[in-house]
Amino acid sequence: MRQLPESDHDAIRLAQDPNFPRWLEQITATGGCAHPVHLSGSTTTVDGTTGEIIHHYDTRNEPGERLLVRCRNRRATVCPACSRLHAGDTYHLVRAGLLGGKNVPATVRHRPRLFVTLTAPSFGAVHRASDLCRPRRDGGTCAHGRSLGCSGRHALDAPTVGQPLCPDCYDYTAHVLWHAHASKLWDRFVIDVRRRLASSVGLVQSRFAQHARLSFARVAEYQKRAAVHVHAVVRLDGPNGADDEPPAWGTAELLTDAVRTSAPRVLVRTPYSLAVGELALRWGAQVDARPLRIDGDGPDDDAVAAYVAKYVTKGASDTGAGTDHPPTTWDDIESAPVSEHVRTLMRTCWRLGGLPEYESLRLRAWAHTLGYRGHILTKSRAYSTTYAALRAERADHMGHAEIAAAVTDRHWHYVGSGHTPGAALIAAGIAEDLPSVREAARDAVLPTSGGAVGAG
């Protein structure tokens, strides 16, 4: 007789518990979060004028005397349920900066706006997905005796794609240090774009902020070669941001020219090291700056927002370019389920992280992201709304808003996280079902294309 898996046994045990209905309500409220945080405590809301208790909640009345809340991890590989919620918030955040909404005026759609892609430089030849990978007629070899070309035909998902033709020629040190300084390189790029704009119209650079403001939202994407590329929405506003029209000289053409001029100019120098020397880090040669349609009906803008939202839930592990959790020992790197190319990058992070001149880069702590230390999504303050505002709006919609003139006393502490095997099975089912349930609910309230609901 076949024995049931441990997860099934545990799920049956939970279903037979008298508190199962309330426990299921909690799991559903988290959206089927894969790694919920367990909290214990109480909240009491009192009318600040009369002293009357408006609401009291205590986890002593809950199953296991604890409340489950979302982990809020953005990575789909860690928690699919929370990553979908994060992607939705990102979509609305980016879209508001393109089309307005969420307290952003609709006039922003008529501003100069670009979708910009900045790439990492080459650190060595890698295999490409194409009809012919890297054909060479001379059939030359590198100093290590490996071929400088490849006439193979690689599919996009082939394991070979992104791997170095010669690992010994590949500059792993520069790759890691470029990642560690990529955010600073972006900051220098934004500063230089402002300077290019100012000088092109005869403004003193220090007075640019009195005439215009550069607003942006950017997302980092790991490529097959395990190097980060940056995609950004860049918008030109007046000095007060989204609420202010840009000056008459502010055009998409001028902004495009400034971006293309600044990208190859900016550089960041690494701290000097006896082992490495000093590296001058720049953007790659491939720079793309596409003006977004100003007078269109919006699909292009929606597509850009959806594109950014898709990549914000992905981390290094999604492309095989790292792992979801930082290694704590060298053995963790050796046993990580990654390619040898990525493993070498992680080893390089660990090795460089032990040098005092790179201590501030915390490369060992960021070995799982191959040295990249920036947030996956960042934005300028004036671009659009914030994640906090979107979450507050969602809480208000769900009836969780604070009451005016009320005083709330909270006492909470962490008591655990995660699921038992059976609970994980049930949560995964809820997370899988909720999107289709929401879609069905939307379809039920929207009129059909043939006329009013129920017509005929």
C-alpha positions, 0 to 999 in steps of 0.5 A, spaced: 500 500 500 502 506 497 504 511 503 501 518 503 507 524 502 508 527 509 505 534 506 498 530 505 498 527 512 500 534 515 494 537 510 489 532 513 491 533 520 490 541 519 483 540 515 481 536 521 483 541 526 477 545 529 480 551 528 481 550 520 476 555 518 479 561 521 486 558 519 484 558 512 481 565 512 488 567 515 492 564 509 487 566 504 488 573 507 495 573 505 494 571 498 497 564 499 504 567 501 509 562 501 513 564 507 508 568 512 511 572 518 508 569 524 506 575 529 503 575 536 500 581 540 495 586 540 492 592 537 487 597 541 484 603 537 481 608 542 477 614 540 482 620 542 476 624 544 472 620 548 476 614 550 472 609 548 475 603 545 473 603 538 477 596 536 481 591 540 484 585 536 488 580 540 492 574 537 490 569 543 484 568 540 487 565 533 489 558 532 496 557 535 495 564 538 499 568 532 497 572 526 500 570 519 502 576 515 505 577 508 512 576 507 512 581 501 518 578 498 518 581 491 522 575 488 517 570 484 522 564 486 521 565 493 514 567 494 509 567 487 503 570 491 507 576 494 511 577 487 505 578 483 502 583 488 509 587 488 509 587 480 502 590 480 504 595 485 510 596 480 506 597 474 501 602 477 507 606 480 511 606 473 504 607 469 502 613 473 509 617 471 507 615 464 500 617 464 498 620 470 493 618 476 495 616 483 496 624 484 500 625 478 497 629 473 495 626 466 499 632 463 505 628 464 504 624 458 505 630 454 512 631 457 518 629 453 519 621 455 524 616 453 525 609 455 532 608 456 537 602 456 544 602 458 548 596 458 554 593 461 561 593 458 564 587 455 568 583 460 570 577 455 567 574 449 561 569 451 556 565 447 550 568 443 543 565 441 543 566 434 544 562 427 551 563 428 554 564 435 561 567 433 563 565 426 571 566 425 574 565 418 581 565 421 580 560 426 584 563 431 585 561 438 586 565 445 593 565 449 590 559 453 589 555 446 581 556 446 578 558 439 576 565 439 570 563 435 564 559 435 560 556 429 554 553 433 547 555 433 544 556 440 537 556 442 535 562 446 534 557 452 541 553 451 545 552 457 551 555 453 548 562 452 552 567 456 558 562 458 565 565 456 568 562 450 574 562 454 573 562 462 581 564 463 580 570 458 574 573 462 575 579 466 571 576 472 574 582 477 572 587 472 565 584 472 564 584 479 567 591 481 562 593 475 556 590 479 558 593 485 559 600 482 553 600 477 548 604 482 554 610 482 555 609 475 547 611 474 547 617 479 553 620 475 549 618 468 543 622 471 548 628 473 551 628 467 544 628 463 542 634 467 549 638 465 548 636 458 541 639 458 543 645 461 549 647 457 545 645 450 541 651 452 546 656 455 544 655 462 549 655 468 549 648 470 548 649 477 541 653 475 538 647 472 534 645 477 531 652 477 528 651 470 527 643 469 527 637 473 529 630 470 525 624 473 526 617 472 524 610 474 529 604 473 529 597 473 535 592 473 535 586 469 540 580 469 542 578 462 544 571 460 552 573 461 550 574 468 551 582 467 546 587 469 542 592 464 538 598 466 532 599 463 529 606 465 523 611 464 526 618 463 521 624 463 523 632 463 519 636 468 518 643 470 522 645 476 517 642 481 516 635 478 510 632 475 506 638 477 510 643 473 510 643 465 517 643 462 521 649 459 519 651 452 526 648 450 525 641 453 524 637 447 524 629 446 530 630 441 534 634 446 533 629 452 535 624 447 541 627 445 543 628 452 542 621 454 546 619 448 552 624 449 552 622 457 552 615 457 559 614 454 562 620 458 561 618 465 565 613 469 567 611 476 574 609 478 574 603 483 578 604 490 586 602 488 588 595 490 595 592 490 592 586 487 587 589 482 590 596 481 584 602 479 579 600 474 575 605 470 568 603 469 563 605 464 557 603 461 557 598 455 557 601 448 550 599 446 545 605 448 538 605 446 534 611 448 527 611 445 522 617 445 515 614 448 509 616 443 506 623 446 499 623 442 498 616 442 492 613 446 497 609 451 498 602 449 506 603 448 506 606 455 502 600 458 507 596 455 513 599 458 509 599 465 508 592 464 515 590 462 518 594 468 513 590 472 515 583 469 523 584 471 522 587 478 519 580 480 526 577 477 532 576 481 539 573 479 536 566 480 531 567 475 536 567 469 541 562 473 545 569 475 546 567 482 542 565 488 536 568 492 540 567 499 547 570 500 552 565 502 555 564 509 561 560 507 566 558 501 562 551 501 556 555 500 558 557 493 561 551 491 554 547 493 550 552 489 546 550 484 549 555 478 553 554 472 561 554 473 561 561 470 556 564 475 560 560 481 566 563 478 563 570 479 561 568 486 568 566 488 570 572 485 566 576 490 568 572 496 575 573 494 575 581 493 570 581 499 576 579 503 581 585 501 581 591 506 580 596 500 574 593 498 571 592 505 565 598 504 563 594 498 560 588 502 562 584 496 561 577 500 554 579 503 552 581 495 555 574 492 549 571 491 547 577 486 554 577 483 556 584 487 550 588 484 548 592 491 543 596 488 535 595 489 532 592 483 527 598 482 529 605 484 526 612 482 526 619 483 522 622 488 518 626 483 517 621 478 510 618 481 507 615 487 510 610 492 510 603 494 508 606 501 502 610 498 500 604 494 499 599 500 496 605 504 491 605 498 490 598 498 489 598 506 484 603 505 480 599 500 480 593 504 477 597 510 484 597 514 484 605 514 486 609 520 480 613 524 481 620 524 482 622 531 483 615 534 489 613 538 492 606 537 496 602 541 500 596 538 504 591 542 507 585 537 513 581 536 515 576 531 514 568 533 516 565 527 515 564 519 514 559 514 509 553 513 508 546 515 509 541 509 501 541 509 500 548 510 505 550 504 501 545 500 494 548 501 497 555 501 500 554 494 493 552 492 490 558 494 496 562 491 494 559 484 487 559 485 486 567 487 488 570 480 483 566 476 478 568 482 479 575 481 479 575 474 472 571 474 470 577 479 472 582 474 468 579 468 462 578 472 461 586 473 464 588 467 459 589 461 460 585 455 462 587 448 455 586 445 451 591 450 448 591 457 449 585 462 444 580 461 441 583 455 437 578 450 
